[in-house]
Amino acid sequence: MARVAFIEEDEHPELAELIARIRAGRRGGLLNVYKTLLNSPPLAATWLEHLNAVRWKTQLEGRLRELVVIRIAILNRTDYVLNQHVPHLALADGVTIEECEALKDWRASSFFDERERAVLAYADAMTREVSVSDAVYADVRRHFDDQRIVELTVLIASYNMHNRVMRALEVDLEGTKR
């Protein structure tokens, strides 16, 4: 059960403009994460802007982005994020259900190419150790220019933040009765 109350749209007409922006930026939906974040409207607004930029305004292709998001959710044991991304967002960006399952132990899998493996190792290092070894960074560097390294690093850091907020506040899965 969620640790903080959801802000319900019909109970807060003063938030109508922000809620409309959130709905527009989330294909019409008002997800539980935003119902939680609306307890602090400025944070809800900046969260929307930041995560939309991280997801949609970079040069990283969707498949790579989804591999990273799902792997981080697996490492952090964050069902909320997994529920949002698997299967619909993953499939839309070319990640199969089998590949989503293989992300639990990607090193033992044959699904991922050299570039994806470098990215997954980078995501693992940033998530598990925070620090990234020179060897892991050098492997990522072989595949990406400065812009994409920054975008990848911010994607990983942002989804670690996202996962940690969902876990700490125990945000209910969509459709879960409160």
C-alpha positions in Angstrom: 0.0 0.0 0.0 1.3 3.4 -0.9 2.9 5.4 1.9 1.5 8.8 0.8 -1.9 9.7 -0.4 -2.6 10.0 -4.1 -3.7 13.4 -5.2 -7.0 12.8 -7.1 -7.8 15.1 -9.9 -11.4 15.8 -9.0 -10.4 16.8 -5.4 -7.8 19.4 -6.5 -9.1 21.8 -9.1 -6.2 24.1 -8.4 -3.9 21.5 -10.0 -6.0 21.3 -13.2 -3.4 23.0 -15.5 -0.5 20.9 -14.2 -2.6 17.7 -14.4 -3.5 18.6 -18.0 0.2 19.0 -18.8 0.9 15.6 -17.2 -1.9 13.9 -19.1 -0.7 15.5 -22.4 2.9 14.4 -21.7 1.8 10.8 -20.7 -0.6 10.1 -23.6 -3.7 11.0 -21.6 -2.9 9.1 -18.5 -2.5 10.1 -14.9 -0.3 7.4 -13.5 0.0 6.6 -9.8 3.6 7.9 -9.8 2.2 11.4 -10.8 -0.7 11.1 -8.3 2.0 10.6 -5.7 4.3 13.4 -6.9 1.4 15.8 -7.1 1.7 16.1 -3.3 4.5 18.5 -4.4 3.4 20.1 -7.6 6.8 21.7 -8.5 8.4 18.3 -8.2 5.7 16.6 -10.3 6.2 19.3 -13.0 9.9 19.0 -13.1 9.8 15.1 -13.0 7.5 15.2 -16.1 9.9 17.5 -17.9 13.0 15.7 -16.9 11.8 12.1 -17.7 10.2 13.2 -20.9 13.6 14.7 -22.0 15.5 11.6 -20.8 13.1 9.3 -22.7 12.2 11.2 -25.8 14.8 14.0 -26.5 18.0 12.1 -26.8 19.9 10.3 -29.6 19.6 6.9 -27.8 17.4 4.5 -29.7 14.3 3.1 -28.0 15.5 -0.5 -27.8 18.6 0.5 -25.9 16.7 2.8 -23.6 14.2 0.0 -22.7 16.9 -2.5 -22.1 18.4 -0.1 -19.6 15.1 0.8 -17.9 14.1 -2.8 -17.5 17.5 -3.9 -16.2 17.6 -1.2 -13.6 14.1 -2.1 -12.5 15.2 -5.8 -12.1 18.3 -4.8 -10.1 16.2 -2.5 -7.9 13.3 -5.0 -7.6 10.8 -2.3 -8.6 7.6 -3.9 -9.8 6.0 -0.6 -10.6 8.6 0.2 -13.3 8.6 -3.4 -14.7 4.8 -3.3 -14.8 4.9 0.0 -16.8 7.5 -1.2 -19.3 6.9 -4.9 -19.8 5.4 -5.9 -22.1 3.9 -2.8 -23.8 6.7 -0.2 -23.9 9.4 -2.9 -24.4 7.6 -4.6 -27.3 6.9 -1.2 -28.9 10.7 -0.5 -28.9 11.7 -3.9 -30.2 12.5 -5.8 -27.0 10.9 -9.2 -26.9 9.4 -10.8 -23.8 12.2 -13.4 -24.0 14.8 -10.6 -23.9 13.0 -8.9 -21.0 13.2 -12.2 -19.1 16.9 -12.7 -20.2 17.8 -9.3 -18.6 17.7 -11.0 -15.2 20.9 -12.7 -16.2 22.0 -10.9 -19.3 25.6 -12.1 -19.1 24.5 -15.7 -19.6 22.2 -14.9 -22.4 22.9 -14.9 -26.2 20.3 -12.2 -26.9 22.4 -9.1 -26.6 25.1 -7.8 -28.9 28.4 -6.3 -27.9 27.2 -2.7 -27.7 24.1 -3.7 -25.6 26.3 -5.7 -23.3 28.6 -2.7 -22.8 25.5 -0.6 -21.9 24.1 -3.3 -19.5 27.5 -3.5 -17.8 27.5 0.3 -17.4 24.0 0.3 -16.0 24.9 -2.5 -13.6 28.0 -0.6 -12.4 26.1 2.6 -11.9 23.2 0.9 -10.1 25.1 -1.6 -8.0 28.4 0.2 -7.2 27.7 3.8 -8.2 31.3 4.1 -9.4 32.1 2.9 -12.9 35.5 1.1 -13.4 37.8 2.3 -16.2 37.3 -1.0 -18.0 33.5 -0.7 -18.0 33.7 2.9 -19.1 36.2 2.1 -21.9 33.9 -0.5 -23.3 31.0 1.9 -23.4 33.3 4.6 -24.9 34.1 2.3 -27.8 30.4 2.5 -28.9 29.3 6.0 -28.1 30.3 9.6 -28.5 30.3 12.2 -25.7 26.7 13.2 -26.3 25.4 9.7 -26.1 27.5 8.8 -23.1 26.0 11.8 -21.2 22.5 10.8 -22.4 23.1 7.2 -21.3 24.5 8.2 -18.0 21.6 10.5 -17.2 19.1 7.9 -18.3 20.7 5.3 -15.9 20.9 7.8 -13.0 17.3 9.1 -13.7 15.8 5.6 -13.6 17.7 4.7 -10.5 16.1 7.8 -8.9 12.7 6.8 -10.3 13.1 3.3 -8.9 14.2 4.5 -5.5 11.2 6.9 -5.2 8.8 4.1 -6.2 10.3 1.7 -3.7 10.6 4.2 -0.8 7.0 5.4 -1.2 5.7 2.0 -2.1 3.7 3.4 -5.0 0.9 1.0 -5.9 0.8 -0.6 -9.3 -1.7 0.8 -11.7 -5.1 -0.9 -11.1 -4.3 -1.9 -7.5 -7.1 -1.2 -5.1 -6.1 1.0 -2.2 
